[in-house]
């Protein structure tokens, strides 16, 4: 049998060799990462990868594969000689029992061509792009400054030129201010802000607007929403009972505060992963560690606490690697990574970093620490100063003094779930779980970072703190790329790497790698991890400011706008849709920070779990606060948020997939929150919008879209107004003239118009 | 070209639905539908594979499924798995061999054995043993197939329910119905493809994660039809807005959106126009479909519905109405079966008997009604809990509970199926003399899932979704179709 195979293969090689020789003058240089790796991933790795290594051969660790011989002593790959490589022989064989990959059609001629050339050219292999260091001296493409004014534009236009495309014109000012405000603070601008911006014709107008937005206390609220999906933050602890985490909102406030203060991302990282291990940690630094206490706790009677402690630790490891490294670790729990060079044992070496905290899935959800939120601390010290000043004045009997003291005393701390490390003498031993089963223990391992990434500085402690520092000390090739890509996605709707949570070989390749690396470099080096600075550079680019209108031709060439020949256009997030309706209608309560709130929710939605808390609709101004403050219960998240693709926050979510469904239309038309917003907007239109209906309708439209409606849109709205008023009047004798009251037909009609405005595509979308 | 095609296919899993706008052969209508109701069958080939292989769903025996989940896990030993020997052992200490190396939820030390608490008789031509607690159901035993040696990996409610309905004991995977709609699309334009109906003490332990879409796009999640208030949240217009005015308002929204499309050229705007039209249709179809009061009296009587209440009987009748309207995946939960014996509600002679009374008439009526309408042939009905109960009396803290009751038990329990190409009048699988373990015909949860998918026309190994670096499927890395029960 073997002999036959050999002969057949030989003949084939000879035939192929002839053909190949003919084609040989075509000496395109083969690149391992772009040309060869995808073929191996698709066709070879399921048997010769991380999970299975049949014949003891894995193409994942390609350096080893190149040195390998088969059982007859022949080299699998002979660099420089494809014809002698068993690899190629097996691929070309006509005997289906011999040919690789088995039970499939032969590889395409194009793929074979690449593999043959790759070996003939010396079988050079290369590290996957994302694991290579970032270029510390990025070179700008040399594009005329007239065409590409900022560095970002240089990189973008270079790619556009390759495709023969040109960037779009700058968006209208009205569109630009809406886009920018929704992106940076998540709130639409007020009429005054619009007017101010429109009137400012100076060159600085736009940059001044950017600075004002970055300085807003609402900046942190908007960007916290992104981070809280990653942190799987919720106000309950998950699983069957899903008990309430009443005080965990202080962590949410920590995040908002950190964004508002532009905490450098390296500190932001270290404090959340290991604030408790810093020297003399501040209360805020301990509070930050609630990041990894957002894992779920199972309080169901009869569950094994150790089983769920293990699940939480695994979640911490997976989440850390998804958030900071864009690396999918969950595969490695059970076996070596099928596609990325991560070995099974390395999972448990990383697990070791997280396996030594005191929390153990107990019913008290401990350890807990009595803490104030950063904002509470700030408020407290401000009040303390005021009280002391009054005291010094001898003013202790005044009302003001009493009031301040009462306010001071009203600020209460709460017990927050935080990380607490076991002391060295009672630290846990980490063992490999065979096939990922927590009951089946293998060898003991010590904490260590995986070999495919730069080793940890030996001066760092071998614990969570060391791991956190390793992520952000400038040597790690992934962190800044992965994080800057997340910012880019928030602004443009797509990441430069589409797969935000997977920078491995199965993830998408960057659409503009030079730009990604430039941004990563800027973020890490130039701005020393300042999140506001990197965001500012991006939104100041002409790329960001382009009009988002698209013509059929461009749509055909680049349907998803990877090339960025137009501005971003996508549906607003669940929180922003809600916040925007509150602002436009004037209902919005701008209060920042504090415990989670329970805005209107229909009865019965929360009837999930017996005996655990109730949803009582807020009757105060709290019901009009931003979505980021809405109480987030894992087993029963707020319905309208879910309709607009917010996750339940049970696990880390890198990217919300945007859908477009009729259930969303039902929310913005009929959810009492939006009905109330429509009525409030109608009231605004009728009181602030001038005396005649037409100007009122125009005003409402402008509040929502930042510009006057054109005649076509205006006519549609006026027509609906007239016909609706006619219908109300003919069906209902209850016509009242004069003052606006809830019962007049004019008000009911205007409410419907307002509801239509809130449902327009250009309102639901960022344009 | 192949790489371009592959990249293109990848996007459809990651992006919004624009891809289908261009690809769907039925045009925008079919596509927009996909958003709510899952994808149109004509394009599901691409969805199932996400690549260019040739998988086609095969001809299905069942067009739809009604899954009656008894949340809390009813005792098989008091309903279907008749064990006279256990009666003889009643009150005796449990032998060590049953305890060694086992993990239980609550049993500690050495519990006592507990005999069957109710009498059994044989029924039908098949001579199937059923206890006295199900007088109605005992008349239809020849129409169903019993699986007596079901087993699961989990012995706590939430993980076991997640295991049954998502294939994994941890939160975060798509629900069974989400997988099915992802794979096959919806049969109906105006109703969700995956509907959930909840009755009993409260929602099941696993919470809404049981019908969440997990890592699939959120429009694949199950839509809960509520028995009180709006059947679908926000389906009803506010009081001052008549249907006629809503129609006018949507027409205006869509006309302005059409202008927006002409100005900005984004196909997403066209999809939104379609969604508003669909929302308007749903506003009409949902109230009509859920109006069980409109049924004739003899049908209402047959199910034993309780107008205005939240009840299993109401939901069974509603399930039949939804099945008639071609909702593909209809999931019922009825909670309150957790008979530990720790209090009257959680005891075999208390809450358990009440639950039996609540379900017996209605589930029987559902089978009879589907059969008389000729719908049983292509409607698969599945009944069961998330695990079984121990042959031992539960002894929390080492002391026998005050009331008669049994602990959680994953090694053996009974489920039944009917319709949709399943053999009838048969029992598959057998447990040992005391109903502790299956001794033949054992069926694991993943086997059950594979079998159900098979009846719906899906190869469970082919229906995958790429997430976090790997291809996931409902049956994880296991599951075999139980061929013996296929007609």
Interface residues (C-beta under 8 A of the other chain):
Chain A: X38 X108 X110 X238 X239 X240 X242 X296 X298 X300 X301 X302 X303 X304 X311 X322 X328 X330 X331 X337 X338 X339 X340 X498 X499 X501 X502 X504 X506 X507 X508 X548 X549 X550 X551 X552 X555 X559 X560 X569 X570 X571 X602 X603 X604 X605 X607 X608 X609 X610 X634 X635 X636 X637 X639 X642 X643 X645 X648 X650 X651 X655 X657 X658 X659 X660 X661 X662 X663 X664 X665 X666 X667 X669 X670 X671 X672 X675 X712 X713 X716 X717 X719 X720 X723 X724 X727 X748 X751 X752 X755 X756 X759 X760 X761 X762 X764 X765 X767
Chain B: X2 X3 X7 X10 X11 X14 X15 X16 X17 X18 X32 X35 X36 X103 X104 X105 X106 X155 X156 X157 X158 X159 X170 X171 X172 X201 X202 X203 X205 X206 X207 X208 X209 X212 X217 X218 X219 X221 X223 X226 X228 X229 X230 X232 X233 X234 X235 X236 X237 X238 X240 X241 X242 X244 X245 X246 X248 X249 X252 X253 X255 X256 X257 X259 X260 X261 X263 X264 X265 X266 X267 X268 X269 X271 X272 X275 X276 X278 X279 X282 X283 X408 X468 X469 X470
